[in-house]
Amino acid sequence: MKQKTIIITGVSKGIGLETVKVFLSNNWLVIGLGRKKPEISHSNFLFIPCEISNYSSVEIAVKTAKEHTQGQIDVLLNNAGFGVFGGITDLPIEKWEEMFQVNVHGLMYVTREVVPMMRKKQSGHIINISSIAGLNGIVNGSGYAATKHAVKGISHSLYAELRNDGIKVTAVYPGSVKTNFFDEVDGITANDNMLDPKDVAEAIWYLANTSPNFLPVDFEIRPLNPNTKK
């Protein structure tokens, strides 16, 4: 069986890092894009430095990935993203803009560069990590929620646009995940009642291996009993 290939953005930690490990353990070729290389040494892992928020950087990185794989990209996981929280009059404007640049523009940049390869072979799967905040508004999270609602809108539009090209598009909406995401969130500390990032990675593995005519559009994941105490 021909080895399959996935591009993952934001691979240095959290969901991205765990997803790299899951796909490597299943003999996929994994190409990681991001600012910082994870501590992974594996013959099937290629890290390409990339500033996701910069279109020229993305163009160069995806071109490198294309050359390395002869354009055979099976799955794109748009995982890179971050959140900064604060009231509408307190959140620094530059943080609002930076979230959109990474969470929304960056996702579009990478997708725009990968889609032609998938169209050429008339198959592929684009998986976009949104958030529960992409389904519901959250107090002091208007900027982050806005970016993740945008990911939902992009995903829904793309699945309709690309399905006739044999390309699936899925939006994933995780609830609270035990990662360093909460290091910068006042009043919430990552804890064992949150989702394990490895479980989220296993869910992504499942999505990437669904049968060709099975199109999961929205995939919502929540912890059973989250600890929401402040």
N, C-alpha and C positions, 0 to 999 in steps of 0.2 A: 504494500500500500504506500502511495506517495506521501511523503512527510508534509504535514500542513504547517502553515505559517500564521502567526498572529503578531500584530503591532499593538503595543500597549503604551499609553502615555502616562506619565507620573508613576515611575516604577521604583522610586527610591524608598518608599515605605508604605505602610497601610495596605489598602485593598490592592493597589497596583503591584506591590512587592509579592503579596501572597498569591496573586493571580499568575505572576511570572513563575513561581515555584510549582503551582499546580500544573500549568501547561508544560513546563519542562519535564515534570515527572511522568507526563503522558507522551513524551517524545515529539513534542511540537518544536519547531523553530520559533524562538521568541525574540522579537526585536523591540527593545525598550527605548522610548524617547523621553528625555527629561533633562533637568539641569544637573542632577547629581547621580552618579553611577552607584547602583546598589552593590552590596558586598556579595556578588554572585559570580562564581567562576564555573562556567559550563560551556561545553563545546557547541551547544545549541542556542546559546544566548549571545546576542549582539546588542551592545548599548551604543546609541548614537546621541551625542550631546545635542540638545535642542531647546531653544527658548520658545515654548508653545505660543506665547503671546505675540511673537514676531513672525510675520508671514514669510519673510525671506529665509529665516532660520528653518521654518517648517518645510519650505520648498527644498532646501538643500538636504535636510534630514530624510525626507521621503524619497528623494532621488537616490540617495545612498541605499536606502532600504530596497528600492526597486532594482538597483543594480545587483545587490546581494542575493535577491530572490528571483531574478528574471521576471519580476512583475507578478509573481504568484502569491498574492496576499489573500488569505482565506477569511481572516477575522480582523477587524479593527476595534479595539477597546479604547474609547475616549474616557479615560479615568482622571486625568489631571484636573485639579480644581482645589479651591480653598475657600474658607469663609472668614469674614471679619464681621463682628456684631456690634451694634450700637444703635441708639435712637436716631431718628431721621435728622435731628439737628446736631447730633454728636459724632456720627460716623464721618471720618475725614473723607472729603470728596475724592482724594487720590485712591483711597481704599475701595470706594464704590467703583471707580473706573477700572482699577486693577482687577477686581473680581470679574467684571464683564470681559476684560481683555483676555483673561485666562479661561474662565469657565464657559464663555460663550464664543468669543471670537476665535480662541485657540481651537476649540472643538470644530468650528467650521473650517478653519484653515487646514487642519489635518484631514478631515473628511473630504474636502474639496480636492486634495491631492491624491487621495487613495481611491476615490470612486472610479476614475477612468480605468485603473487596473482591474477592478472588479467587473466593470461593464465589459471590458474586452473579453473576459472569460465567462461572462454571464452567470456569475455566482459570487457569493460573499455574504458576510454578516457584519453589520456595524452595530456595536453595543455601546450605548451612551449611559454613563453613570450620572443620573440626576440625584434626587434625594426626596425624602418625605416632604422637605421644604419646597419641592417642585409640585406638590399637590395641595399643600396648605400653607397659609401665611403663618409666620412665627413672630412673636414679640421681639423687637430689637433686631430682627433679621430681614428687614425689607430688601436690602441689597442682595444678600445671599439667596433669599427666596426668589427674587426677581430673576437672577441668573439661572436658577434651577427650573423655574417655570419656562424660561426660554429654551432650555434643553429639551423639555417635554414638547414644546411647540415645534422645534426643529425636527425632533425625532418623528413626530406624527406626520409632519409634512414630507419628510424624506422617505418614510416607509411607503407612502402613497406614490411618491415620485419614482422610486427605484424598484418596486416589486416586480414590474414587468421586465426588468433586467436581471431577474433572478437574485436580487440582493435583498436580504432581510435587514430590517432596522428595528432594534429593541431599545426601549428606555427602561432602566433599572432604577427603582426608588428605594434605597436602603433607609431604614430607620437609624437610630443611633448605633454606631459601630465603635468598638473598643480600639481606637487609634489615637494618634497624637493630634487629631483634628481638634479635640477639646482642650488642648493646652492653652489656646488663646480665647476660650469661651468662659467668661466669668460665671461662676456659680454652678458649673457642671464639670464633673471629673469623670474621665473614662473609668469604667468599672466592669466587673465580670457579668453583670446582668445585661450588658449591651451585646450586640451581635459580634461574634468572633469574625475578624476579617477573613480568616481561612474559609469559614462557611460561606461568606459572600463570594469568595473566589471559586468555590465549588459550584455555586449557583451559576456563575458566569460560564464555567466549564460545561454545565448542563445545557445552557442556552446555545453555546457554540456547537453543540453536538446534536441538536434536534434534527429531525428528518427534513429533507429538502422542501417539502410542501407544508411544513409546520412553521407558522409565523407568529412568534410571541411578540406582541406590540408593546405591552406594558407589563412589568414584572416588579411587584411591590413586596418588600421584605421587611419584617419587623421583629424585634425581640419579643418573646412571649411575655416576659415580666420585667420590663425596663425599670431600672432604679432612677427615678426622676427627682429624688431628694436633692435639694440645694445645700 
